[in-house]
Amino acid sequence: MSFPSIPHHSADWAPFLNRGLLRYRPDPIKRSADLLVASAVLSLGLPLLAVVALLVWMGSPGRLFYVQRRLGRGYRTFGCIKFRTMVAGADRKLRLALKGSAQLREEYARDFKLKHDPRITPIGKLLRRTSLDELPQFWNILRGDMSLVGPRPIVKKEIAYYGDAMDDVMTVRPGLTGLWQTSGRNNLSYQQRVALDLHYVHHRSFWLDLRILWKTIAVVLWPTDKGAY
């Protein structure tokens, strides 16, 4: 899937924004599909969920799940659920790592992520590479916090990267998967991530969702280390 053109300055968002401020329009078909798939995964996938939970429990001490406040439709915050992939006391370990390396501070300030993150457990690396850490988010989909396909669920400190585009992105539910997950993930620049989210919001359709879901299945079944960290 090719990228949409990537804006370089705030004024370059005009071609997108001039289409007019999007309004949320209820989509019963999309919501019904979300409910159907999420219910099926959480019920039929219980054995897999139990195995992953056991691996997390055996891999390192700490809680099974990690819940982070993310932004949903209409700027409403919700608890985004994942299997824990980091060691206990991860925040302290991050502070120490950033304090000791200017290069890590620069990388984290740019992406809010580290490619070689010292906080991630061995089991956590496997779960992130296969996206199995995100299985609990099907519960978020059932609750209506998220959708199967949509923009990335972001934290508040990322709002500044979206600028005027943020209002448009916030008109739809964030997705378990989306254009960025199937187009390079963490190897993308932030401008590319924002452009992909905005591209989805302005071009979303049933067929685009199916295409993204198909590509997501391929990424999960044949995972690589590229972009997954």
N, C-alpha and C positions, 0 to 999 in steps of 0.2 A: 504494500500500500504506500503510495507516494505521499510525502508531506504536503500540506497546503503551504502557500508562501508564508515566510516567517517575517513578521514585522520587526523592525529594528528600533523604532522610536514610538513614543506614545501617540504621535500624530498619525502614524502608519496604521493605527487600528480603525481609522475612519471608514475604509471600504467595508469593514465588517459592521461597525456600529451604525452607519448610515442606513442600514436596512431597517432600522427602527427598533426600539426597545421591545424585546420579546416578552410576551405575557404567558404565564403558565396556563396551559390548556389540558385539562384532565384527559388522560389516555387510558380508557378502561381495558383495552386490549393489552397494552404494555404492562399495566399493573396486574392483570389477570395472569399473564405469562410469568411475571415475577413471583407471584404467590404460588403458582403451580410448580415451577422449577425449584424454588426454595423449599417448599414443603417436601418434594420428592427427595431432594438431596439430604435434608436433615433427617428424614425417616429411613430411606434406603441406605444412606451413607453412615448410619450409626456405628457399624463395625469399624469403618475407616477412621471416624472421629475418635473412637475409643483407642485405636492403635496410636494415632498421633498424640492423643492426650497422655498415653502411657510413655511414649518416647520423650515427650517434654518433661514429664515427672521424673523419669530415670536419668535424663541428660544433665540436669542441674537443679539445685534447690531453688524454690520460688513458686509463684503462682502459676496455674495452668494457662491463664488468659491474661492478655494485656489490653486494657481499654484506654483509648486516647480520645479526647474531645476533638471532633472534626466539625466542619461546617456543612450543613445540608441545605436543601432548598429553602429559599427565603431567609438565608443567613441563620437558620436555626441550628444550634449545636446539638450533637448527639454523641453517644459513646460508641466509637468504632471498635469492634471486637476482633482480636486476633489471638492465635496461640502465641504464647510467649516464646520469643526467639533470642532474648538477651539474658545475661546473667543478672542475679540479684544485685542491687546497688548500681545499676547501669548508668544512672545520671552522674554519680560520683566518678565512676570510671571514665566517662566521657570528659568531664571537667579536667581530670588529671591528664588525659591524653591530649586535649586541646592546649592545656597550659604548657605542655612540654614540646609542642611542635607548631611552628608558624605555618608550615605547609598544611597540616591537618585543620588548623583554624581557618585558613583560606578556603579549603575544600568544603568544610562544613558551612561556612558563611554563604557560599555560592549555592549549594544544593540541599542543605540540611541533612546530608547523608555523608557517610564515609565508605569508600569502596572496600577498604580493609578495616572494618569496624571491630575494634578489640572487645566490644561488648557482646558480640554475637556468639552464641554457643555452637559447638559442632553440629548438634541436631538442628539448631536454628538456621545454620547455613543451608542444610538440606531442605528444610521447610520453605525457606525463602526462594531457593532455586526452583522448587516445584510448585510454588504458590500455595502449598498446603496450609501454611500459617493463616491464610485468609478464609478458610472454610467456615469459621464461626460467623463471618459476615453474612451468611445466608440468613442468620437470625435478624440481622439489621434489615435485610430485605423484607422479611416477613413483617417486621414492625413498621415498615414504610419509611425508614431512615434512608435507605439506599435502593437502587435498582440494579438489575443484572448488568446493564450497560449504561454508561454515562460519563461525565467528567470525573477527574480524580477527586476523591474526598480530601480536602486540604485542611490545614490548621490555620488559626487566625493570623499567625505571623507571616503567612504566605500571601495575604491579601495584597500587599504592596506590589507584588510581582505581576498582578493582573490589571492594576490600574482601572480604567473605565470599563474594561471588559468584564469586571467582576459581577456587575449587576446582571449581565446576560447569563453568565455561567450559573448564577444562583437561582435561575428560573426553573432548573430541572434538578432531579435527584442525582446525587453523585452515584457512580457505578462501581460495582465489584470489578468490572473490567471496562476497557474503553480503548480509544485510539492509541493512547500513549503506551499501554501495557502490551500492545501488539506491534508497536513501531520502534522498539528500542529501549523502553523503560528508562532506567536511570542513566543510560548513556546519552540521553537527550539533554540539550540545554534547556534552561528554564523558559526561554522564549519559545522554543519548540513545543514544550509542554502546554504552555498557555495557548499557543496557536491551535494545537490539536483539540484542546478542550473547547475553544470557541468555534472551531470548525464543526465539531460534533453538534454543538447546541444549535447552530444555524442550518445544519443539513441532516439532522436526525430523522430517521425513518425506520420503518419495520425492516426493510432490506438491509440498511446499514447496520442495524443491530444484529441481524443474522450473520452478516459477514464478519463482524467483530467477534461474535461468539464462536464462529467456526475457527477463526484464527487463534482465539484464546485456547480452544481445545487442543489445537496443534502445539501451542507453546507449552501447555501443561503435560501433554503426553510425550513430547520430545523436548524436554527442557535442556537449556544450555546455561553456562555461566554468564553469557552476554547480557548485560543490563540488569541482572537479578542480584541485588545485594542490599 
